[in-house]
Amino acid sequence: MAISHLSYRLYRDARRDGWLPTGGSILEFGEANWYNDVDAAVLLGDIDQFITSPEKKVQLQDRFHTIDPASASWLFDIAHLFYDIIFEPSQRKAIDLNGTPEALQLDLNDPVELGETFDICINNGTAEHVFDIANFFRTMHKATRPGGLMFHEAPMTGWLDHGFYNFQPTFFFDLAAANAYQIIGIFVCDLKNVGIAPLTDRKVAHRMARDNQLPDNANLFVAFRKSSVESVFRTPQQAVYDGRLDEEEVGDWSTLR
C-alpha cells in the first residue's frame, strides 16, 4: 500500500506531536511508494519544519529536486524521502516481492529469520495479501525490538478482491490484548471522503456501525508499542469467546451482522 494523504497526515502529526521516535531502524513489510494524492512538494516544507541540521536540510532538498518523475522508481523515491524526513532512520529495510531491487525478496508465508530486530516495523497494507496471516503477524512481532513500534494499514470495508482479507477492529484489539501491546491509536480512515475517526475502544466502532457512519471503503490505521519485555508471539482468541466483552459489546456482536 502506498503512502496516501491520510497516512501522510497521521505519520506527520505523530512526528509533530513528539511521540514518533527518530533515529532508529525501520523494517517495512511491503515497500511503500507515494500514492500521489498529495503534492510531493509538501515534503520541502516538512524538511524545513522537522530537520534541524542545516547540512541535512540541504542534502534532503537536493534529493527532492533530483527525483526524476520519468523514472520507474520515482514514487518509491519520494516515499523513501518521506521516511527520511519524518523518521530520520539509522537504517531502513523492506521485505517485498514486488518492490525495488533493494527490497528483500522474501515470501511472508514462510518463516523469516532476519537475525536482527528493528525499532519500527511497518505493515504497509501487505498483511491482507499474505495467505498465512498468522505467520505474517508472528514475523512482525519477532522483528520488532522490545519497546519498539508497529504500524499497520489494513482494509476494513470495501476493497473488493484487493487481497485475501479485510480486517475488523476486534482483530487488532485482540491482537494487542494477547501480546501485551500498548495501543497508541486505532483509526478508521476514509480515503474517499478524507476522514479520520479514532477508535478509542471497540464500542466506538459499534456506534459508528449502528449510526451508519462507517465508510463504504475504509482502512484501519493502527499504532502499537511492543512490551519492553520480550515474549513469544501469542495467537489471539476473539474477545467474544473468552469472556472479555461486556454486556453491551456482546449485544452489539449479536446484532451488528
Secondary structure, 3 states (H helix, E strand, C coil): CCECHHHHHHHHHHHHHCCCCCCCEEEEECCCCECCCCCCCHHHHHHHHHCCCHHHHHHHHHHHHHCCCCCCCHHHHHHHHHHHHHCCCCEEEEECCCCCCCCECCCCCCCCCCCCCEEEEEEECCHHHCCCHHHHHHHHHHHEEEEEEEEEEEEEECCCCCCCCCCCHHHHHHHHHHHCCEEEEEEEEECCCCEEEECCCHHHHHHHHHCCCCCCCEEEEEEEECCCCCCCCCCCCCCCCCCCCCHHHHHHHHHCC
